[in-house]
Amino acid sequence: MRRSTPLACGAAAVLALAGCGGGSTRVSSTGSASTASSSTGASSTEPTETATTQTTTTHVVVRHAPKPPPPPAYPQLLPIAAASHPTPFVPVVTWKGAPVAWISRSPSGVTMMAFKQPDMQLHLHSGTVDAGTAGWRYGPQIAGLEMKRLVAAFNGGFRLNVGAGGFESFGRVAVALSDGLGSIVTYSDGRTDIGSWHHEVPAPGRTVTSVRQNLPLLIDHGSPASSLGCLTCWGATLGGVSDPARSALGIQGNGHLVWVGAEHATVGDIASALLSAGVVRAVELDINPEWVAGYLYGHRGGAGPVAPVAVIPGQNGIPGQYLVPWSRDFFTVTAS
């Protein structure tokens, strides 16, 4: 179980070119100058330091600034990803020269990552246990073409055997979907929406590729659930504490996805962080320190293995936990 929103960069070179022109100038042997025109109306510069009249031609060389290099063919991670101090949303990943992901850390310790749709796409992965290794489009580790455009990864929902909701991917069902539960729905065009199953999602006429449910909606219509004060309504915590590690996924009014996570947070802390980021609907994800984890990935100049960067200060787990087979379901975010 788990729980815990918004987000880049480019440069342009501009060159202003100035032309030159005007009338001619006649310079006398005394060094004085006077303006003159030829009989044809063309201007010239006439040095008169000797008895011989000469015409001097000035060549203006315009040097154009070199064209900027094309943006990298991989998502580019910015240095702010490693910062742990409280910060407002700042760009953290660029793609094709523009910001597509942002990160923020609240004073209460909640990390928020925002991802721009449709430039960023969400993928639901099965785990070796939930929902099993074989037969899923996205299995228990990040691999293949997904690796080349990998931006982020974070935990999924509660264990599938606790009755918190269903799991479906590309027509295959691990646990049946339940009416009214908070649902993270990805469509065939790569866009993801969040809402109450059969009430807000799926959208009519659109093809669904994956659905992950987890409890009722934490936020709906821009307001928190009325049951925020019910500790047991939002998962069993280690030792019965109210502020274990928590995480959640929400969607803003503009369609950006926002993941939040923290090592110590109440349900109210997570809801407040989501609302501060402009989230209008959200689902709580897994809780407790063993399961809550979020990563951004550096691409080392497009060569070699990706470099994971943990985004929650002090989070448990190893940085490569989603790069090798992992027991629980999780999500990846890739550049489209």
LINNORFEN-V886362 format. One record per residue. N is the residue number from 1. PSI is psi in degrees with one decimal (* if undefined). NEAR is the number of other C-alpha atoms within 12 Angstrom. Layout:
n->N psi->PSI near->NEAR
n->N psi->PSI near->NEAR
//
This chain:
n->1 psi->160.2 near->42
n->2 psi->-169.3 near->49
n->3 psi->171.4 near->53
n->4 psi->* near->57
n->5 psi->-132.8 near->46
n->6 psi->* near->43
n->7 psi->* near->36
n->8 psi->-131.6 near->29
n->9 psi->148.9 near->25
n->10 psi->165.8 near->21
n->11 psi->145.5 near->16
n->12 psi->140.9 near->15
n->13 psi->131.9 near->12
n->14 psi->130.5 near->11
n->15 psi->124.5 near->12
n->16 psi->122.9 near->10
n->17 psi->133.8 near->12
n->18 psi->133.7 near->10
n->19 psi->167.6 near->10
n->20 psi->152.0 near->11
n->21 psi->-169.3 near->14
n->22 psi->-170.6 near->14
n->23 psi->174.4 near->17
n->24 psi->161.9 near->22
n->25 psi->129.6 near->24
n->26 psi->125.8 near->26
n->27 psi->125.3 near->22
n->28 psi->168.7 near->19
n->29 psi->-14.2 near->16
n->30 psi->-3.8 near->12
n->31 psi->-3.8 near->12
n->32 psi->160.2 near->13
n->33 psi->145.3 near->17
n->34 psi->153.3 near->19
n->35 psi->137.7 near->17
n->36 psi->160.0 near->20
n->37 psi->145.6 near->17
n->38 psi->169.3 near->16
n->39 psi->-22.0 near->8
n->40 psi->-7.5 near->8
n->41 psi->-4.4 near->11
n->42 psi->143.7 near->15
n->43 psi->152.2 near->20
n->44 psi->163.2 near->26
n->45 psi->127.3 near->26
n->46 psi->94.3 near->27
n->47 psi->134.9 near->24
n->48 psi->34.2 near->21
n->49 psi->-16.2 near->16
n->50 psi->175.1 near->12
n->51 psi->-15.5 near->10
n->52 psi->129.8 near->10
n->53 psi->130.8 near->16
n->54 psi->154.0 near->15
n->55 psi->127.3 near->18
n->56 psi->130.0 near->15
n->57 psi->125.9 near->12
n->58 psi->126.9 near->10
n->59 psi->123.3 near->9
n->60 psi->120.5 near->11
n->61 psi->119.5 near->10
n->62 psi->118.1 near->12
n->63 psi->116.5 near->11
n->64 psi->140.1 near->12
n->65 psi->142.0 near->13
n->66 psi->145.5 near->11
n->67 psi->137.9 near->13
n->68 psi->149.8 near->14
n->69 psi->151.9 near->14
n->70 psi->151.9 near->15
n->71 psi->155.5 near->21
n->72 psi->152.8 near->24
n->73 psi->15.4 near->21
n->74 psi->155.7 near->30
n->75 psi->134.4 near->40
n->76 psi->118.2 near->40
n->77 psi->132.1 near->39
n->78 psi->157.1 near->31
n->79 psi->-24.6 near->21
n->80 psi->-18.0 near->27
n->81 psi->-27.4 near->38
n->82 psi->-8.5 near->26
n->83 psi->146.7 near->21
n->84 psi->-2.1 near->26
n->85 psi->158.5 near->20
n->86 psi->138.1 near->21
n->87 psi->147.7 near->24
n->88 psi->175.6 near->27
n->89 psi->126.9 near->30
n->90 psi->151.2 near->29
n->91 psi->139.4 near->32
n->92 psi->-18.8 near->40
n->93 psi->135.8 near->44
n->94 psi->152.0 near->38
n->95 psi->125.4 near->33
n->96 psi->35.1 near->24
n->97 psi->4.4 near->24
n->98 psi->151.0 near->28
n->99 psi->136.6 near->33
n->100 psi->-9.3 near->39
n->101 psi->146.0 near->45
n->102 psi->156.6 near->42
n->103 psi->147.8 near->47
n->104 psi->148.8 near->41
n->105 psi->125.2 near->39
n->106 psi->159.6 near->32
n->107 psi->-24.9 near->18
n->108 psi->-1.5 near->26
n->109 psi->9.6 near->31
n->110 psi->125.7 near->49
n->111 psi->135.3 near->54
n->112 psi->134.6 near->57
n->113 psi->130.6 near->52
n->114 psi->140.4 near->46
n->115 psi->128.7 near->49
n->116 psi->123.0 near->41
n->117 psi->146.8 near->31
n->118 psi->6.9 near->26
n->119 psi->-30.5 near->31
n->120 psi->135.8 near->38
n->121 psi->141.4 near->36
n->122 psi->139.1 near->47
n->123 psi->131.7 near->44
n->124 psi->121.6 near->42
n->125 psi->142.0 near->45
n->126 psi->159.5 near->43
n->127 psi->173.9 near->36
n->128 psi->-28.9 near->23
n->129 psi->-52.5 near->21
n->130 psi->104.6 near->35
n->131 psi->26.5 near->36
n->132 psi->157.2 near->28
n->133 psi->-46.8 near->22
n->134 psi->142.5 near->19
n->135 psi->2.5 near->19
n->136 psi->144.8 near->28
n->137 psi->-43.8 near->26
n->138 psi->110.9 near->35
n->139 psi->-162.9 near->34
n->140 psi->8.8 near->34
n->141 psi->154.8 near->33
n->142 psi->129.2 near->38
n->143 psi->171.0 near->22
n->144 psi->-146.8 near->14
n->145 psi->-27.2 near->13
n->146 psi->-32.7 near->29
n->147 psi->-34.1 near->31
n->148 psi->-25.7 near->29
n->149 psi->25.6 near->36
n->150 psi->130.7 near->42
n->151 psi->-48.0 near->48
n->152 psi->165.2 near->51
n->153 psi->148.0 near->42
n->154 psi->165.3 near->54
n->155 psi->158.4 near->51
n->156 psi->-142.1 near->52
n->157 psi->-162.9 near->50
n->158 psi->166.7 near->39
n->159 psi->141.1 near->36
n->160 psi->-17.6 near->32
n->161 psi->6.0 near->19
n->162 psi->0.7 near->17
n->163 psi->23.3 near->21
n->164 psi->-7.6 near->35
n->165 psi->177.0 near->37
n->166 psi->175.0 near->37
n->167 psi->122.2 near->42
n->168 psi->138.8 near->34
n->169 psi->122.0 near->34
n->170 psi->48.7 near->25
n->171 psi->-6.9 near->19
n->172 psi->135.8 near->23
n->173 psi->124.4 near->23
n->174 psi->-45.0 near->30
n->175 psi->133.6 near->25
n->176 psi->144.7 near->22
n->177 psi->146.7 near->32
n->178 psi->135.8 near->24
n->179 psi->134.8 near->23
n->180 psi->-10.9 near->24
n->181 psi->155.0 near->35
n->182 psi->129.2 near->42
n->183 psi->132.9 near->48
n->184 psi->109.4 near->49
n->185 psi->123.5 near->46
n->186 psi->134.4 near->35
n->187 psi->169.5 near->29
n->188 psi->-18.7 near->24
n->189 psi->3.4 near->20
n->190 psi->-9.2 near->26
n->191 psi->149.9 near->34
n->192 psi->140.6 near->42
n->193 psi->163.3 near->44
n->194 psi->135.2 near->48
n->195 psi->-176.5 near->41
n->196 psi->127.5 near->34
n->197 psi->129.3 near->30
n->198 psi->6.4 near->18
n->199 psi->-44.6 near->18
n->200 psi->-27.2 near->22
n->201 psi->153.5 near->31
n->202 psi->160.5 near->30
n->203 psi->139.0 near->21
n->204 psi->136.5 near->11
n->205 psi->0.5 near->9
n->206 psi->145.8 near->17
n->207 psi->123.8 near->21
n->208 psi->133.9 near->27
n->209 psi->-32.1 near->30
n->210 psi->151.7 near->39
n->211 psi->130.5 near->46
n->212 psi->121.0 near->54
n->213 psi->151.4 near->49
n->214 psi->98.5 near->48
n->215 psi->175.5 near->42
n->216 psi->166.6 near->34
n->217 psi->135.9 near->42
n->218 psi->-37.0 near->47
n->219 psi->136.5 near->40
n->220 psi->136.6 near->33
n->221 psi->32.6 near->22
n->222 psi->13.6 near->24
n->223 psi->144.9 near->22
n->224 psi->156.4 near->30
n->225 psi->147.8 near->29
n->226 psi->-14.2 near->17
n->227 psi->20.2 near->19
n->228 psi->-31.8 near->25
n->229 psi->-5.7 near->17
n->230 psi->103.9 near->15
n->231 psi->-45.5 near->19
n->232 psi->-16.5 near->17
n->233 psi->-17.8 near->21
n->234 psi->26.0 near->43
n->235 psi->149.9 near->36
n->236 psi->126.0 near->25
n->237 psi->153.6 near->29
n->238 psi->123.9 near->20
n->239 psi->6.9 near->9
n->240 psi->15.8 near->14
n->241 psi->155.3 near->20
n->242 psi->-15.4 near->28
n->243 psi->60.1 near->33
n->244 psi->-173.8 near->36
n->245 psi->136.1 near->45
n->246 psi->161.4 near->54
n->247 psi->164.5 near->55
n->248 psi->162.4 near->60
n->249 psi->130.7 near->58
n->250 psi->174.3 near->53
n->251 psi->135.9 near->42
n->252 psi->168.8 near->34
n->253 psi->-26.7 near->24
n->254 psi->1.4 near->20
n->255 psi->-5.5 near->26
n->256 psi->141.5 near->36
n->257 psi->144.7 near->46
n->258 psi->116.6 near->53
n->259 psi->138.4 near->60
n->260 psi->146.2 near->57
n->261 psi->151.0 near->56
n->262 psi->152.1 near->47
n->263 psi->-28.4 near->37
n->264 psi->111.8 near->33
n->265 psi->140.1 near->36
n->266 psi->168.0 near->38
n->267 psi->-39.3 near->45
n->268 psi->-37.4 near->33
n->269 psi->-44.7 near->36
n->270 psi->-45.0 near->51
n->271 psi->-41.5 near->47
n->272 psi->-41.2 near->33
n->273 psi->-44.1 near->45
n->274 psi->-45.0 near->46
n->275 psi->-36.2 near->35
n->276 psi->-22.9 near->28
n->277 psi->7.3 near->39
n->278 psi->19.6 near->30
n->279 psi->137.9 near->41
n->280 psi->-23.9 near->36
n->281 psi->142.8 near->42
n->282 psi->152.8 near->51
n->283 psi->131.5 near->52
n->284 psi->139.5 near->55
n->285 psi->-152.6 near->50
n->286 psi->162.0 near->47
n->287 psi->172.5 near->41
n->288 psi->143.9 near->38
n->289 psi->-25.0 near->31
n->290 psi->-21.6 near->25
n->291 psi->-23.5 near->39
n->292 psi->119.6 near->49
n->293 psi->139.9 near->52
n->294 psi->143.8 near->54
n->295 psi->146.0 near->44
n->296 psi->160.9 near->42
n->297 psi->128.9 near->44
n->298 psi->145.9 near->32
n->299 psi->10.8 near->28
n->300 psi->44.1 near->19
n->301 psi->18.8 near->18
n->302 psi->3.2 near->21
n->303 psi->144.1 near->14
n->304 psi->179.3 near->11
n->305 psi->154.5 near->19
n->306 psi->156.6 near->31
n->307 psi->109.7 near->27
n->308 psi->142.7 near->30
n->309 psi->114.3 near->34
n->310 psi->134.9 near->33
n->311 psi->-15.9 near->40
n->312 psi->116.9 near->41
n->313 psi->126.4 near->31
n->314 psi->11.6 near->24
n->315 psi->148.6 near->31
n->316 psi->174.8 near->23
n->317 psi->166.9 near->26
n->318 psi->147.0 near->20
n->319 psi->-27.8 near->26
n->320 psi->18.5 near->25
n->321 psi->-27.1 near->30
n->322 psi->-5.3 near->42
n->323 psi->-10.0 near->31
n->324 psi->163.9 near->17
n->325 psi->130.5 near->25
n->326 psi->146.3 near->31
n->327 psi->-28.2 near->27
n->328 psi->157.9 near->38
n->329 psi->154.8 near->49
n->330 psi->172.3 near->46
n->331 psi->146.3 near->44
n->332 psi->156.1 near->38
n->333 psi->125.0 near->45
n->334 psi->157.0 near->38
n->335 psi->138.8 near->36
n->336 psi->* near->27
//
